[in-house]
Amino acid sequence: MRDGVTSNGRGEDMLNTAVKLEPAEISTSITKNWTEQAIECYKLNGNCAECSIRKAHYSFDCQMPRVVEILKLLNGEPEE
C-alpha cells in the first residue's frame, strides 16, 4: 500500500475514510454504478442549491455528495 491506495488500486483505505467521516448509512446499491442523479450531483460539484432533488423539498438529508466521492474512488469519473 502506498499513499492510501491498496494493491488492488481501488483506494479502499480512502473509501473507508470517506465512509467513516459521517456515520450515516449509505446503501451499497447506490455506490456500484453512476446513476443519473449521481452524475447531476457530480456536474454540480455537490451544489445542493442547484440540485433537482433539493428543489423538490424532500425531507431527508442528501447523501449524494458522499456517494459521488465513493463512486469516483471505485469507478472513476463518469462518462459524459
PLY file of the C-alpha trace (Angstrom):
ply
format ascii 1.0
element vertex 80
property float x
property float y
property float z
element edge 79
property int vertex1
property int vertex2
end_header
0.00 0.00 0.00
1.22 3.49 -0.84
-0.43 6.90 -0.41
-3.64 5.32 0.90
-4.16 3.16 -2.18
-4.23 -0.61 -1.75
-2.53 -3.02 -4.07
-5.79 -3.54 -5.95
-5.71 0.14 -6.94
-9.26 0.79 -5.77
-8.35 3.10 -2.91
-10.14 1.05 -0.27
-8.37 2.85 2.57
-9.52 6.18 1.14
-13.00 4.74 0.68
-13.15 3.59 4.30
-12.10 7.06 5.40
-14.76 8.71 3.21
-17.49 6.47 4.55
-16.42 6.85 8.18
-16.38 10.66 8.11
-20.09 10.66 8.80
-21.88 7.74 10.43
-25.00 7.82 8.22
-25.68 4.60 6.34
-25.14 4.59 2.61
-26.64 1.73 0.65
-24.09 -0.23 -1.34
-26.59 -0.46 -4.20
-26.20 3.25 -4.99
-22.41 3.12 -4.92
-22.00 0.47 -7.63
-22.74 2.48 -10.76
-23.14 6.08 -11.83
-26.84 6.98 -11.83
-28.47 9.97 -13.48
-28.78 11.66 -10.07
-25.15 10.93 -9.14
-23.97 12.39 -12.45
-26.08 15.50 -11.86
-24.53 15.91 -8.41
-21.05 15.38 -9.89
-21.65 18.02 -12.58
-22.94 20.46 -9.94
-19.87 19.79 -7.75
-22.24 18.85 -4.93
-24.01 22.22 -5.04
-27.25 21.24 -3.34
-28.83 24.65 -4.06
-28.91 23.75 -7.77
-29.95 20.10 -7.36
-33.27 18.91 -8.81
-33.91 16.78 -5.71
-33.28 19.68 -3.34
-35.69 21.84 -5.33
-38.40 19.23 -4.70
-38.02 19.89 -0.93
-37.65 16.28 0.19
-37.43 15.84 3.95
-34.19 13.84 4.07
-30.54 14.78 4.29
-28.94 14.16 0.93
-26.03 11.72 0.92
-25.31 12.11 -2.79
-22.11 14.19 -2.40
-20.69 11.32 -0.33
-21.95 8.77 -2.86
-20.24 10.72 -5.65
-16.91 10.56 -3.79
-17.28 6.81 -3.33
-18.22 6.35 -7.00
-15.15 8.32 -8.08
-12.91 6.13 -5.92
-14.44 2.86 -7.09
-15.38 3.60 -10.70
-13.50 6.72 -11.73
-15.08 9.80 -13.27
-18.47 9.32 -15.01
-18.62 9.06 -18.77
-20.23 12.14 -20.27
0 1
1 2
2 3
3 4
4 5
5 6
6 7
7 8
8 9
9 10
10 11
11 12
12 13
13 14
14 15
15 16
16 17
17 18
18 19
19 20
20 21
21 22
22 23
23 24
24 25
25 26
26 27
27 28
28 29
29 30
30 31
31 32
32 33
33 34
34 35
35 36
36 37
37 38
38 39
39 40
40 41
41 42
42 43
43 44
44 45
45 46
46 47
47 48
48 49
49 50
50 51
51 52
52 53
53 54
54 55
55 56
56 57
57 58
58 59
59 60
60 61
61 62
62 63
63 64
64 65
65 66
66 67
67 68
68 69
69 70
70 71
71 72
72 73
73 74
74 75
75 76
76 77
77 78
78 79
